Amino acid sequence: MNRTISPQNTTRHFLPADFSLSTWDSVKPYFDQLSEVTIQSAEDLRAFCGQRSELESYLSENFAWRYIKMSCDNQNEDLQASYAQFVNDIMPHASVYEDVWNKKVMDSPYVDELTESGFAIMFRGLKKAIEIFREENIPLFTELQNLQTQYGNLTGGLMVTIDGEEKTLQQASALLESTDRDLREKIYFLMTTQRLSLKDELNNLFNELIQRRHQVAQQSGFANFRDYSFASLGRFDYSPADCFEFHEAVATTLSPILNELAAKRKSALGLSQLRPWDKAVDPLGRKPLKPFETGQELLDKTIQVFTNLDPFLGDCLKEMVKLDRFDLDSRKGKNPGGYNYPLEETGFPFIFMNAAGQVRDMVTLLHEGGHAVHSILTKDLSLNTFRNFPSEVAELASMSMELITMDEWDMYFDQPEEAKRAKIKHLEDIVETLPWVATIDAFQHWIYENPAHSLAEREAKWLEILNRFSDNITDWDGLEEIKGHIWQKQLHLFEVPFYYIEYAIAQLGALAVWRNYCENPTKALNQYLDALSLGYTVPIREIYATAGIEFNFSQGYIAELMDFLMQKIKKLETNS
């Protein structure tokens, strides 16, 4: 493979090189200039698309930095104000122009002359955006954006005190791997008590989000927000009915495996009752794995893992280090979770996470590193729409990276046996991830199909869905309130509705990529990188085909990949 990293994309042709956004009035002349463009040829249309892309890429990166800085320090009022200023002052105005521009493109008689790769996908998306746009929704989008940030502000400040030391929930969760069962139980209740302290606020916040989202859907001519979301997310390749089939397939295929794993854990731990605080500890009573001590150590090791897989991959992360594009350690005043945020103008993304020394943190950086490679591979595509790939493709990049790096995981551990434990844990986590994704997705469908539900109905439906996709071995006796509200820890429900089924679709794709990699590493890696390099210039199914896999989440395909996965786990366990 002879891939190289190109420099940052900072050359501007439309905006002045020294342009800096302050207020809407500072950027409005460029919006007006684009709106007044007369398109008299295919070349004019192509040039218009390029200028629009440049302006949108600048604005996207400006907004990204405001979000990044706020999520790194969510108690800083100046950073919150800067973010809010963009949401309230820039976004509402820009969205009106976007609709005008979409119509300018699609009404052009020269559309059919732009036949280069990517334009057909772009035009399909613009057509859908025109169909669903309603100017009366703009104030609602602003309200929603502001409401969504409240989730991170509320939950990011949750702390527990352990032995006189204040810890974030992410840091405290590492102790759930302790071999001391009494300590695990203590930590579990400390964490869940903190989460439950916000249950009413989070329920009220969720109610407001549901109400406004439903209003957006109705004003756009949809029966509910689910149907609106499928249109706005550009889901051209599958429908809600396909999601319901996926739910059923997961419940049928994965439930026996979940019960098998839970029963095996219960037996290995010698317990009469398997409780929620028993799910993270090593079943053989070995001390918790510690793949790193600090975020810097985690980053250094991950760069080496990427380099060992292919030097190009390591170079991607090294370039991001030069540009200071990482914030990895967990601390107070930081939003929960992790992300790779594309920076569309300069081309090199930012990785944010809350590392606390656990295997899951290691996997998170591998995951976000996969996203980062994807961003870098596509940063030189000519238009921003070509670089804005759907989540089903984005998550394929990240989840595949988790798996194809596994042969290099010895880098994180002193002993080969520890690396093997980490691999088994990760593969078992995948088995548990698919049902959890189905749980969250099914819950969302019900929420937005029934937007007027009561809190009691919500909790009852949540428990019904959760029980459908969970093992029947874990004992929740006395923990009913906790169980009824654990959906509140899933930030996607609050911040990015309906962005979750993609994890399952992509997880299946990633397993297929890994299966290919196990058979022919060089070929599979090249196919994977070739697929990512396409961005969103061809349909999803073609991207998956380029990766050498199927876009498929049927019951038969799930069963086939689960057989492969369980065989890998058993092979690791027997060390054969």
Stockholm file with secondary structure:
# STOCKHOLM 1.0

chainA/1-576         MNRTISPQNTTRHFLPADFSLSTWDSVKPYFDQLSEVTIQSAEDLRAFCGQRSELESYLSENFAWRYIKMSCDNQNEDLQASYAQFVNDIMPHASVYEDVWNKKVMDSPYVDELTESGFAIMFRGLKKAIEIFREENIPLFTELQNLQTQYGNLTGGLMVTIDGEEKTLQQASALLESTDRDLREKIYFLMTTQRLSLKDELNNLFNELIQRRHQVAQQSGFANFRDYSFASLGRFDYSPADCFEFHEAVATTLSPILNELAAKRKSALGLSQLRPWDKAVDPLGRKPLKPFETGQELLDKTIQVFTNLDPFLGDCLKEMVKLDRFDLDSRKGKNPGGYNYPLEETGFPFIFMNAAGQVRDMVTLLHEGGHAVHSILTKDLSLNTFRNFPSEVAELASMSMELITMDEWDMYFDQPEEAKRAKIKHLEDIVETLPWVATIDAFQHWIYENPAHSLAEREAKWLEILNRFSDNITDWDGLEEIKGHIWQKQLHLFEVPFYYIEYAIAQLGALAVWRNYCENPTKALNQYLDALSLGYTVPIREIYATAGIEFNFSQGYIAELMDFLMQKIKKLETNS
#=GR chainA/1-576 SS CCCCCCCCCCCCSSSCTTCCCCSHHHHHHHHHHHHTCCCCSHHHHHHHHHHHHHHHHHHHHHHHHHHHHHHHSTTCHHHHHHHHHIIIIIHHHHHHHHHHHHHHHHTCTTGGGCCSTTHHHHHHHHHHHHHHCCGGGHHHHHHHHHHHHHHHHHHTTCEEEETTEEEEHHHHHGGGGCSCHHHHHHHHHHHHHHHHTTHHHHHHHHHHHHHHHHHHHHHTTCSSHHHHHHHHTTCCSCCHHHHHHHHHHHHHHHHHHHHHHHHHHHHHHTCSSBCGGGSSSCTTCCCCCCSCSSHHHHHHHHHHHHHHHCHHHHHHHHHHHHTTCEEEECCTTCCSSCEEECCTTTCCCEEEEEECSSHHHHHHHHHHHHHHHHHHHHTTSSSHHHHCCCHHHHHHHHHHHHHHTGGGGGGGCSSHHHHHHHHHHHHHHHHHHHHHHHHHHHHHHHHHHSTTCCHHHHHHHHHHHHHHHSCSCBCCTTCHHHHHHGGGGCHHHHHSTTCSHHHHHHHHHHHHHHHHHHHCHHHHHHHHHHHHHTTTSSCHHHHHHHTTSCCCCCHHHHHHHHHHHHHHHHHHHHTC
#=GC SS_cons         CCCCCCCCCCCCSSSCTTCCCCSHHHHHHHHHHHHTCCCCSHHHHHHHHHHHHHHHHHHHHHHHHHHHHHHHSTTCHHHHHHHHHIIIIIHHHHHHHHHHHHHHHHTCTTGGGCCSTTHHHHHHHHHHHHHHCCGGGHHHHHHHHHHHHHHHHHHTTCEEEETTEEEEHHHHHGGGGCSCHHHHHHHHHHHHHHHHTTHHHHHHHHHHHHHHHHHHHHHTTCSSHHHHHHHHTTCCSCCHHHHHHHHHHHHHHHHHHHHHHHHHHHHHHTCSSBCGGGSSSCTTCCCCCCSCSSHHHHHHHHHHHHHHHCHHHHHHHHHHHHTTCEEEECCTTCCSSCEEECCTTTCCCEEEEEECSSHHHHHHHHHHHHHHHHHHHHTTSSSHHHHCCCHHHHHHHHHHHHHHTGGGGGGGCSSHHHHHHHHHHHHHHHHHHHHHHHHHHHHHHHHHHSTTCCHHHHHHHHHHHHHHHSCSCBCCTTCHHHHHHGGGGCHHHHHSTTCSHHHHHHHHHHHHHHHHHHHCHHHHHHHHHHHHHTTTSSCHHHHHHHTTSCCCCCHHHHHHHHHHHHHHHHHHHHTC
//
